[in-house]
Amino acid sequence: MNKFLLSIILISVLFSSCKKEQNPFEIGKQHLGLLTDSTQVKELKNIYVNDSIVKFISGDEFTGNINNIEIFEKGGEKLLTLTPKQALDSTSTIGSVRILDDRFKTNKNISVISTFKDINSNYKISRISNLINSIVIAVDEINSNFTIDKKELPANLRFDMNLKFEPTHIPDDAKVKYFFVNWNN
């Protein structure tokens, strides 16, 4: 009886200690694969050990605040563009991420190849900003912004900069041009 009880306890400890492996392409509110909102720039080489990291050389002050870090697969496919909160600071955390590869998806299957209908059906739209050549759809639930080119909109909505966009103004088949995750809060 004691051996049976000991076996049950041992098996339950083994199962409870098994850790679920993080999907390297999953987008959540506080993470994007292994990258989190608290990841520092100096940690990137450990996270993207199998990928190539391209960034401006530290000390190039002429670049100003433009300090994007690009992540490429070893085969050359561009995956992400990261923007640190502070330029030229290895202890800075990541402020925003532009997602370029369609393998990165939310748990509701939203990616860079999604349409407005996909976003609107799965998430509550927090706000829509009207810019010169595009509109930006904010989804606070996942700290994300989706940019849609105004060429995707009906002609009568493209040029009115004072128009307050509502979700009903945007065609279901409007394609996402850019997908950003923002941790600038």
mmCIF file of the C-alpha atoms, coordinates in Angstrom:
data_MODEL
# 
_entry.id   MODEL 
# 
loop_
_atom_site.group_PDB 
_atom_site.id 
_atom_site.type_symbol 
_atom_site.label_atom_id 
_atom_site.label_alt_id 
_atom_site.label_comp_id 
_atom_site.label_asym_id 
_atom_site.label_entity_id 
_atom_site.label_seq_id 
_atom_site.pdbx_PDB_ins_code 
_atom_site.Cartn_x 
_atom_site.Cartn_y 
_atom_site.Cartn_z 
_atom_site.occupancy 
_atom_site.B_iso_or_equiv 
_atom_site.pdbx_formal_charge 
_atom_site.auth_seq_id 
_atom_site.auth_comp_id 
_atom_site.auth_asym_id 
_atom_site.auth_atom_id 
_atom_site.pdbx_PDB_model_num 
ATOM 1   C CA . MET A 1 1   ? 0.000   0.000  0.000   1.00 0.00 ? 1   MET A CA 1 
ATOM 2   C CA . ASN A 1 2   ? 2.807   2.410  0.913   1.00 0.00 ? 2   ASN A CA 1 
ATOM 3   C CA . LYS A 1 3   ? 4.638   1.654  -2.341  1.00 0.00 ? 3   LYS A CA 1 
ATOM 4   C CA . PHE A 1 4   ? 1.462   2.334  -4.294  1.00 0.00 ? 4   PHE A CA 1 
ATOM 5   C CA . LEU A 1 5   ? 0.910   5.656  -2.528  1.00 0.00 ? 5   LEU A CA 1 
ATOM 6   C CA . LEU A 1 6   ? 4.562   6.611  -3.003  1.00 0.00 ? 6   LEU A CA 1 
ATOM 7   C CA . SER A 1 7   ? 4.299   5.758  -6.717  1.00 0.00 ? 7   SER A CA 1 
ATOM 8   C CA . ILE A 1 8   ? 1.202   7.937  -7.121  1.00 0.00 ? 8   ILE A CA 1 
ATOM 9   C CA . ILE A 1 9   ? 2.913   10.865 -5.377  1.00 0.00 ? 9   ILE A CA 1 
ATOM 10  C CA . LEU A 1 10  ? 6.051   10.457 -7.490  1.00 0.00 ? 10  LEU A CA 1 
ATOM 11  C CA . ILE A 1 11  ? 4.068   10.338 -10.741 1.00 0.00 ? 11  ILE A CA 1 
ATOM 12  C CA . SER A 1 12  ? 2.014   13.405 -9.783  1.00 0.00 ? 12  SER A CA 1 
ATOM 13  C CA . VAL A 1 13  ? 5.191   15.344 -8.931  1.00 0.00 ? 13  VAL A CA 1 
ATOM 14  C CA . LEU A 1 14  ? 6.695   14.387 -12.288 1.00 0.00 ? 14  LEU A CA 1 
ATOM 15  C CA . PHE A 1 15  ? 3.622   15.514 -14.210 1.00 0.00 ? 15  PHE A CA 1 
ATOM 16  C CA . SER A 1 16  ? 3.275   18.757 -12.276 1.00 0.00 ? 16  SER A CA 1 
ATOM 17  C CA . SER A 1 17  ? 6.932   19.617 -12.839 1.00 0.00 ? 17  SER A CA 1 
ATOM 18  C CA . CYS A 1 18  ? 6.621   19.244 -16.601 1.00 0.00 ? 18  CYS A CA 1 
ATOM 19  C CA . LYS A 1 19  ? 6.732   22.740 -18.025 1.00 0.00 ? 19  LYS A CA 1 
ATOM 20  C CA . LYS A 1 20  ? 4.790   23.713 -21.114 1.00 0.00 ? 20  LYS A CA 1 
ATOM 21  C CA . GLU A 1 21  ? 7.205   24.940 -23.768 1.00 0.00 ? 21  GLU A CA 1 
ATOM 22  C CA . GLN A 1 22  ? 6.584   28.476 -25.043 1.00 0.00 ? 22  GLN A CA 1 
ATOM 23  C CA . ASN A 1 23  ? 5.491   28.714 -28.685 1.00 0.00 ? 23  ASN A CA 1 
ATOM 24  C CA . PRO A 1 24  ? 8.152   30.935 -30.349 1.00 0.00 ? 24  PRO A CA 1 
ATOM 25  C CA . PHE A 1 25  ? 5.499   32.475 -32.637 1.00 0.00 ? 25  PHE A CA 1 
ATOM 26  C CA . GLU A 1 26  ? 2.679   33.139 -30.134 1.00 0.00 ? 26  GLU A CA 1 
ATOM 27  C CA . ILE A 1 27  ? 1.585   36.754 -29.597 1.00 0.00 ? 27  ILE A CA 1 
ATOM 28  C CA . GLY A 1 28  ? 0.140   37.698 -26.205 1.00 0.00 ? 28  GLY A CA 1 
ATOM 29  C CA . LYS A 1 29  ? -0.422  40.926 -24.292 1.00 0.00 ? 29  LYS A CA 1 
ATOM 30  C CA . GLN A 1 30  ? 2.942   40.767 -22.473 1.00 0.00 ? 30  GLN A CA 1 
ATOM 31  C CA . HIS A 1 31  ? 4.928   38.531 -24.834 1.00 0.00 ? 31  HIS A CA 1 
ATOM 32  C CA . LEU A 1 32  ? 5.777   37.740 -28.414 1.00 0.00 ? 32  LEU A CA 1 
ATOM 33  C CA . GLY A 1 33  ? 7.239   34.241 -28.513 1.00 0.00 ? 33  GLY A CA 1 
ATOM 34  C CA . LEU A 1 34  ? 10.114  34.247 -26.007 1.00 0.00 ? 34  LEU A CA 1 
ATOM 35  C CA . LEU A 1 35  ? 10.323  38.060 -26.058 1.00 0.00 ? 35  LEU A CA 1 
ATOM 36  C CA . THR A 1 36  ? 8.501   39.785 -23.182 1.00 0.00 ? 36  THR A CA 1 
ATOM 37  C CA . ASP A 1 37  ? 7.697   43.359 -22.237 1.00 0.00 ? 37  ASP A CA 1 
ATOM 38  C CA . SER A 1 38  ? 10.532  43.205 -19.673 1.00 0.00 ? 38  SER A CA 1 
ATOM 39  C CA . THR A 1 39  ? 13.206  41.786 -22.015 1.00 0.00 ? 39  THR A CA 1 
ATOM 40  C CA . GLN A 1 40  ? 16.294  43.980 -22.155 1.00 0.00 ? 40  GLN A CA 1 
ATOM 41  C CA . VAL A 1 41  ? 18.203  44.661 -25.384 1.00 0.00 ? 41  VAL A CA 1 
ATOM 42  C CA . LYS A 1 42  ? 21.262  42.834 -24.017 1.00 0.00 ? 42  LYS A CA 1 
ATOM 43  C CA . GLU A 1 43  ? 19.171  39.629 -23.657 1.00 0.00 ? 43  GLU A CA 1 
ATOM 44  C CA . LEU A 1 44  ? 18.188  39.449 -27.331 1.00 0.00 ? 44  LEU A CA 1 
ATOM 45  C CA . LYS A 1 45  ? 21.196  37.379 -28.413 1.00 0.00 ? 45  LYS A CA 1 
ATOM 46  C CA . ASN A 1 46  ? 20.129  34.665 -25.922 1.00 0.00 ? 46  ASN A CA 1 
ATOM 47  C CA . ILE A 1 47  ? 16.504  34.683 -27.097 1.00 0.00 ? 47  ILE A CA 1 
ATOM 48  C CA . TYR A 1 48  ? 17.288  34.703 -30.830 1.00 0.00 ? 48  TYR A CA 1 
ATOM 49  C CA . VAL A 1 49  ? 20.293  32.379 -30.653 1.00 0.00 ? 49  VAL A CA 1 
ATOM 50  C CA . ASN A 1 50  ? 19.319  30.653 -33.943 1.00 0.00 ? 50  ASN A CA 1 
ATOM 51  C CA . ASP A 1 51  ? 18.549  33.902 -35.770 1.00 0.00 ? 51  ASP A CA 1 
ATOM 52  C CA . SER A 1 52  ? 20.503  36.942 -36.944 1.00 0.00 ? 52  SER A CA 1 
ATOM 53  C CA . ILE A 1 53  ? 20.243  40.251 -35.089 1.00 0.00 ? 53  ILE A CA 1 
ATOM 54  C CA . VAL A 1 54  ? 20.996  43.472 -36.981 1.00 0.00 ? 54  VAL A CA 1 
ATOM 55  C CA . LYS A 1 55  ? 21.233  46.736 -35.063 1.00 0.00 ? 55  LYS A CA 1 
ATOM 56  C CA . PHE A 1 56  ? 22.928  50.094 -35.302 1.00 0.00 ? 56  PHE A CA 1 
ATOM 57  C CA . ILE A 1 57  ? 26.411  50.257 -33.822 1.00 0.00 ? 57  ILE A CA 1 
ATOM 58  C CA . SER A 1 58  ? 26.463  51.574 -30.282 1.00 0.00 ? 58  SER A CA 1 
ATOM 59  C CA . GLY A 1 59  ? 27.932  55.061 -30.212 1.00 0.00 ? 59  GLY A CA 1 
ATOM 60  C CA . ASP A 1 60  ? 26.485  56.171 -33.548 1.00 0.00 ? 60  ASP A CA 1 
ATOM 61  C CA . GLU A 1 61  ? 24.791  59.190 -32.019 1.00 0.00 ? 61  GLU A CA 1 
ATOM 62  C CA . PHE A 1 62  ? 24.064  60.677 -35.438 1.00 0.00 ? 62  PHE A CA 1 
ATOM 63  C CA . THR A 1 63  ? 21.235  58.151 -35.749 1.00 0.00 ? 63  THR A CA 1 
ATOM 64  C CA . GLY A 1 64  ? 19.412  59.961 -32.954 1.00 0.00 ? 64  GLY A CA 1 
ATOM 65  C CA . ASN A 1 65  ? 16.500  58.010 -31.521 1.00 0.00 ? 65  ASN A CA 1 
ATOM 66  C CA . ILE A 1 66  ? 16.262  55.662 -34.484 1.00 0.00 ? 66  ILE A CA 1 
ATOM 67  C CA . ASN A 1 67  ? 17.557  52.498 -32.931 1.00 0.00 ? 67  ASN A CA 1 
ATOM 68  C CA . ASN A 1 68  ? 15.613  49.689 -34.574 1.00 0.00 ? 68  ASN A CA 1 
ATOM 69  C CA . ILE A 1 69  ? 16.848  46.139 -34.161 1.00 0.00 ? 69  ILE A CA 1 
ATOM 70  C CA . GLU A 1 70  ? 15.962  43.717 -36.931 1.00 0.00 ? 70  GLU A CA 1 
ATOM 71  C CA . ILE A 1 71  ? 15.620  39.979 -36.398 1.00 0.00 ? 71  ILE A CA 1 
ATOM 72  C CA . PHE A 1 72  ? 16.236  37.693 -39.392 1.00 0.00 ? 72  PHE A CA 1 
ATOM 73  C CA . GLU A 1 73  ? 16.046  33.931 -39.713 1.00 0.00 ? 73  GLU A CA 1 
ATOM 74  C CA . LYS A 1 74  ? 19.360  32.336 -40.665 1.00 0.00 ? 74  LYS A CA 1 
ATOM 75  C CA . GLY A 1 75  ? 17.912  31.865 -44.175 1.00 0.00 ? 75  GLY A CA 1 
ATOM 76  C CA . GLY A 1 76  ? 17.505  35.636 -44.549 1.00 0.00 ? 76  GLY A CA 1 
ATOM 77  C CA . GLU A 1 77  ? 13.745  35.967 -43.935 1.00 0.00 ? 77  GLU A CA 1 
ATOM 78  C CA . LYS A 1 78  ? 12.978  39.109 -41.890 1.00 0.00 ? 78  LYS A CA 1 
ATOM 79  C CA . LEU A 1 79  ? 10.916  38.224 -38.819 1.00 0.00 ? 79  LEU A CA 1 
ATOM 80  C CA . LEU A 1 80  ? 10.622  41.303 -36.601 1.00 0.00 ? 80  LEU A CA 1 
ATOM 81  C CA . THR A 1 81  ? 11.703  44.898 -36.149 1.00 0.00 ? 81  THR A CA 1 
ATOM 82  C CA . LEU A 1 82  ? 12.192  45.825 -32.487 1.00 0.00 ? 82  LEU A CA 1 
ATOM 83  C CA . THR A 1 83  ? 12.317  49.387 -31.172 1.00 0.00 ? 83  THR A CA 1 
ATOM 84  C CA . PRO A 1 84  ? 13.849  49.828 -27.705 1.00 0.00 ? 84  PRO A CA 1 
ATOM 85  C CA . LYS A 1 85  ? 12.364  52.416 -25.357 1.00 0.00 ? 85  LYS A CA 1 
ATOM 86  C CA . GLN A 1 86  ? 15.788  54.092 -25.050 1.00 0.00 ? 86  GLN A CA 1 
ATOM 87  C CA . ALA A 1 87  ? 18.223  54.424 -27.952 1.00 0.00 ? 87  ALA A CA 1 
ATOM 88  C CA . LEU A 1 88  ? 21.782  53.148 -27.487 1.00 0.00 ? 88  LEU A CA 1 
ATOM 89  C CA . ASP A 1 89  ? 21.040  51.569 -24.083 1.00 0.00 ? 89  ASP A CA 1 
ATOM 90  C CA . SER A 1 90  ? 21.622  47.830 -23.653 1.00 0.00 ? 90  SER A CA 1 
ATOM 91  C CA . THR A 1 91  ? 19.536  47.794 -20.457 1.00 0.00 ? 91  THR A CA 1 
ATOM 92  C CA . SER A 1 92  ? 16.512  49.337 -22.183 1.00 0.00 ? 92  SER A CA 1 
ATOM 93  C CA . THR A 1 93  ? 13.431  47.188 -22.635 1.00 0.00 ? 93  THR A CA 1 
ATOM 94  C CA . ILE A 1 94  ? 11.620  46.810 -25.952 1.00 0.00 ? 94  ILE A CA 1 
ATOM 95  C CA . GLY A 1 95  ? 8.964   49.480 -26.557 1.00 0.00 ? 95  GLY A CA 1 
ATOM 96  C CA . SER A 1 96  ? 7.391   48.164 -29.744 1.00 0.00 ? 96  SER A CA 1 
ATOM 97  C CA . VAL A 1 97  ? 7.677   45.288 -32.186 1.00 0.00 ? 97  VAL A CA 1 
ATOM 98  C CA . ARG A 1 98  ? 6.703   45.325 -35.846 1.00 0.00 ? 98  ARG A CA 1 
ATOM 99  C CA . ILE A 1 99  ? 5.703   41.810 -36.867 1.00 0.00 ? 99  ILE A CA 1 
ATOM 100 C CA . LEU A 1 100 ? 6.737   40.883 -40.402 1.00 0.00 ? 100 LEU A CA 1 
ATOM 101 C CA . ASP A 1 101 ? 6.377   37.090 -40.541 1.00 0.00 ? 101 ASP A CA 1 
ATOM 102 C CA . ASP A 1 102 ? 2.923   35.497 -40.813 1.00 0.00 ? 102 ASP A CA 1 
ATOM 103 C CA . ARG A 1 103 ? 3.881   32.623 -38.489 1.00 0.00 ? 103 ARG A CA 1 
ATOM 104 C CA . PHE A 1 104 ? 3.509   35.014 -35.543 1.00 0.00 ? 104 PHE A CA 1 
ATOM 105 C CA . LYS A 1 105 ? -0.132  34.697 -34.430 1.00 0.00 ? 105 LYS A CA 1 
ATOM 106 C CA . THR A 1 106 ? -2.336  35.547 -31.479 1.00 0.00 ? 106 THR A CA 1 
ATOM 107 C CA . ASN A 1 107 ? -4.243  32.784 -29.718 1.00 0.00 ? 107 ASN A CA 1 
ATOM 108 C CA . LYS A 1 108 ? -7.192  33.837 -31.916 1.00 0.00 ? 108 LYS A CA 1 
ATOM 109 C CA . ASN A 1 109 ? -5.124  33.293 -35.083 1.00 0.00 ? 109 ASN A CA 1 
ATOM 110 C CA . ILE A 1 110 ? -4.564  36.970 -35.990 1.00 0.00 ? 110 ILE A CA 1 
ATOM 111 C CA . SER A 1 111 ? -1.388  37.670 -37.985 1.00 0.00 ? 111 SER A CA 1 
ATOM 112 C CA . VAL A 1 112 ? 0.033   40.075 -40.583 1.00 0.00 ? 112 VAL A CA 1 
ATOM 113 C CA . ILE A 1 113 ? -2.082  38.377 -43.264 1.00 0.00 ? 113 ILE A CA 1 
ATOM 114 C CA . SER A 1 114 ? -5.363  38.910 -41.409 1.00 0.00 ? 114 SER A CA 1 
ATOM 115 C CA . THR A 1 115 ? -8.206  41.121 -42.579 1.00 0.00 ? 115 THR A CA 1 
ATOM 116 C CA . PHE A 1 116 ? -10.231 43.702 -40.700 1.00 0.00 ? 116 PHE A CA 1 
ATOM 117 C CA . LYS A 1 117 ? -13.051 41.161 -40.350 1.00 0.00 ? 117 LYS A CA 1 
ATOM 118 C CA . ASP A 1 118 ? -10.674 38.747 -38.578 1.00 0.00 ? 118 ASP A CA 1 
ATOM 119 C CA . ILE A 1 119 ? -9.645  41.441 -36.092 1.00 0.00 ? 119 ILE A CA 1 
ATOM 120 C CA . ASN A 1 120 ? -13.148 42.819 -35.542 1.00 0.00 ? 120 ASN A CA 1 
ATOM 121 C CA . SER A 1 121 ? -14.626 39.330 -35.044 1.00 0.00 ? 121 SER A CA 1 
ATOM 122 C CA . ASN A 1 122 ? -12.068 38.296 -32.445 1.00 0.00 ? 122 ASN A CA 1 
ATOM 123 C CA . TYR A 1 123 ? -11.191 41.438 -30.487 1.00 0.00 ? 123 TYR A CA 1 
ATOM 124 C CA . LYS A 1 124 ? -12.823 44.568 -29.116 1.00 0.00 ? 124 LYS A CA 1 
ATOM 125 C CA . ILE A 1 125 ? -11.509 47.548 -31.057 1.00 0.00 ? 125 ILE A CA 1 
ATOM 126 C CA . SER A 1 126 ? -10.351 50.194 -28.591 1.00 0.00 ? 126 SER A CA 1 
ATOM 127 C CA . ARG A 1 127 ? -9.992  53.078 -31.052 1.00 0.00 ? 127 ARG A CA 1 
ATOM 128 C CA . ILE A 1 128 ? -9.427  53.935 -34.705 1.00 0.00 ? 128 ILE A CA 1 
ATOM 129 C CA . SER A 1 129 ? -7.044  56.753 -35.652 1.00 0.00 ? 129 SER A CA 1 
ATOM 130 C CA . ASN A 1 130 ? -7.372  58.589 -38.959 1.00 0.00 ? 130 ASN A CA 1 
ATOM 131 C CA . LEU A 1 131 ? -3.963  59.356 -40.501 1.00 0.00 ? 131 LEU A CA 1 
ATOM 132 C CA . ILE A 1 132 ? -3.057  60.841 -43.897 1.00 0.00 ? 132 ILE A CA 1 
ATOM 133 C CA . ASN A 1 133 ? -2.583  57.597 -45.852 1.00 0.00 ? 133 ASN A CA 1 
ATOM 134 C CA . SER A 1 134 ? -3.810  54.997 -43.396 1.00 0.00 ? 134 SER A CA 1 
ATOM 135 C CA . ILE A 1 135 ? -5.951  54.199 -40.401 1.00 0.00 ? 135 ILE A CA 1 
ATOM 136 C CA . VAL A 1 136 ? -4.620  52.614 -37.223 1.00 0.00 ? 136 VAL A CA 1 
ATOM 137 C CA . ILE A 1 137 ? -6.791  50.174 -35.309 1.00 0.00 ? 137 ILE A CA 1 
ATOM 138 C CA . ALA A 1 138 ? -5.851  49.766 -31.635 1.00 0.00 ? 138 ALA A CA 1 
ATOM 139 C CA . VAL A 1 139 ? -6.659  46.601 -29.696 1.00 0.00 ? 139 VAL A CA 1 
ATOM 140 C CA . ASP A 1 140 ? -5.702  47.202 -26.062 1.00 0.00 ? 140 ASP A CA 1 
ATOM 141 C CA . GLU A 1 141 ? -6.552  43.606 -25.106 1.00 0.00 ? 141 GLU A CA 1 
ATOM 142 C CA . ILE A 1 142 ? -3.314  42.464 -26.787 1.00 0.00 ? 142 ILE A CA 1 
ATOM 143 C CA . ASN A 1 143 ? -1.380  45.793 -26.762 1.00 0.00 ? 143 ASN A CA 1 
ATOM 144 C CA . SER A 1 144 ? -1.507  45.841 -30.556 1.00 0.00 ? 144 SER A CA 1 
ATOM 145 C CA . ASN A 1 145 ? -2.044  48.252 -33.433 1.00 0.00 ? 145 ASN A CA 1 
ATOM 146 C CA . PHE A 1 146 ? -3.003  47.282 -36.958 1.00 0.00 ? 146 PHE A CA 1 
ATOM 147 C CA . THR A 1 147 ? -2.403  49.708 -39.820 1.00 0.00 ? 147 THR A CA 1 
ATOM 148 C CA . ILE A 1 148 ? -4.682  49.537 -42.850 1.00 0.00 ? 148 ILE A CA 1 
ATOM 149 C CA . ASP A 1 149 ? -3.851  51.522 -45.981 1.00 0.00 ? 149 ASP A CA 1 
ATOM 150 C CA . LYS A 1 150 ? -6.601  53.950 -47.005 1.00 0.00 ? 150 LYS A CA 1 
ATOM 151 C CA . LYS A 1 151 ? -6.438  52.410 -50.495 1.00 0.00 ? 151 LYS A CA 1 
ATOM 152 C CA . GLU A 1 152 ? -8.368  49.520 -48.909 1.00 0.00 ? 152 GLU A CA 1 
ATOM 153 C CA . LEU A 1 153 ? -11.244 51.888 -48.054 1.00 0.00 ? 153 LEU A CA 1 
ATOM 154 C CA . PRO A 1 154 ? -14.057 53.214 -50.241 1.00 0.00 ? 154 PRO A CA 1 
ATOM 155 C CA . ALA A 1 155 ? -13.015 56.350 -52.182 1.00 0.00 ? 155 ALA A CA 1 
ATOM 156 C CA . ASN A 1 156 ? -15.378 58.638 -50.250 1.00 0.00 ? 156 ASN A CA 1 
ATOM 157 C CA . LEU A 1 157 ? -13.568 57.820 -46.956 1.00 0.00 ? 157 LEU A CA 1 
ATOM 158 C CA . ARG A 1 158 ? -9.952  58.186 -48.068 1.00 0.00 ? 158 ARG A CA 1 
ATOM 159 C CA . PHE A 1 159 ? -9.449  61.947 -48.042 1.00 0.00 ? 159 PHE A CA 1 
ATOM 160 C CA . ASP A 1 160 ? -11.516 63.277 -45.130 1.00 0.00 ? 160 ASP A CA 1 
ATOM 161 C CA . MET A 1 161 ? -8.976  63.830 -42.338 1.00 0.00 ? 161 MET A CA 1 
ATOM 162 C CA . ASN A 1 162 ? -11.731 64.951 -39.945 1.00 0.00 ? 162 ASN A CA 1 
ATOM 163 C CA . LEU A 1 163 ? -13.757 61.769 -40.294 1.00 0.00 ? 163 LEU A CA 1 
ATOM 164 C CA . LYS A 1 164 ? -14.121 59.806 -37.068 1.00 0.00 ? 164 LYS A CA 1 
ATOM 165 C CA . PHE A 1 165 ? -13.866 56.230 -38.253 1.00 0.00 ? 165 PHE A CA 1 
ATOM 166 C CA . GLU A 1 166 ? -16.207 53.581 -36.906 1.00 0.00 ? 166 GLU A CA 1 
ATOM 167 C CA . PRO A 1 167 ? -15.750 49.836 -37.478 1.00 0.00 ? 167 PRO A CA 1 
ATOM 168 C CA . THR A 1 168 ? -18.696 49.890 -39.898 1.00 0.00 ? 168 THR A CA 1 
ATOM 169 C CA . HIS A 1 169 ? -16.738 52.214 -42.241 1.00 0.00 ? 169 HIS A CA 1 
ATOM 170 C CA . ILE A 1 170 ? -14.013 49.636 -42.840 1.00 0.00 ? 170 ILE A CA 1 
ATOM 171 C CA . PRO A 1 171 ? -14.625 46.845 -45.373 1.00 0.00 ? 171 PRO A CA 1 
ATOM 172 C CA . ASP A 1 172 ? -14.345 43.309 -43.986 1.00 0.00 ? 172 ASP A CA 1 
ATOM 173 C CA . ASP A 1 173 ? -11.768 42.360 -46.618 1.00 0.00 ? 173 ASP A CA 1 
ATOM 174 C CA . ALA A 1 174 ? -9.414  45.296 -45.842 1.00 0.00 ? 174 ALA A CA 1 
ATOM 175 C CA . LYS A 1 175 ? -5.932  43.812 -45.405 1.00 0.00 ? 175 LYS A CA 1 
ATOM 176 C CA . VAL A 1 176 ? -3.543  44.604 -42.575 1.00 0.00 ? 176 VAL A CA 1 
ATOM 177 C CA . LYS A 1 177 ? -0.509  46.517 -43.825 1.00 0.00 ? 177 LYS A CA 1 
ATOM 178 C CA . TYR A 1 178 ? 1.417   46.645 -40.532 1.00 0.00 ? 178 TYR A CA 1 
ATOM 179 C CA . PHE A 1 179 ? 0.997   44.783 -37.240 1.00 0.00 ? 179 PHE A CA 1 
ATOM 180 C CA . PHE A 1 180 ? 2.658   46.252 -34.129 1.00 0.00 ? 180 PHE A CA 1 
ATOM 181 C CA . VAL A 1 181 ? 2.791   45.115 -30.515 1.00 0.00 ? 181 VAL A CA 1 
ATOM 182 C CA . ASN A 1 182 ? 3.382   48.102 -28.208 1.00 0.00 ? 182 ASN A CA 1 
ATOM 183 C CA . TRP A 1 183 ? 4.784   47.961 -24.695 1.00 0.00 ? 183 TRP A CA 1 
ATOM 184 C CA . ASN A 1 184 ? 5.378   51.712 -24.302 1.00 0.00 ? 184 ASN A CA 1 
ATOM 185 C CA . ASN A 1 185 ? 3.024   52.040 -21.335 1.00 0.00 ? 185 ASN A CA 1 
# 
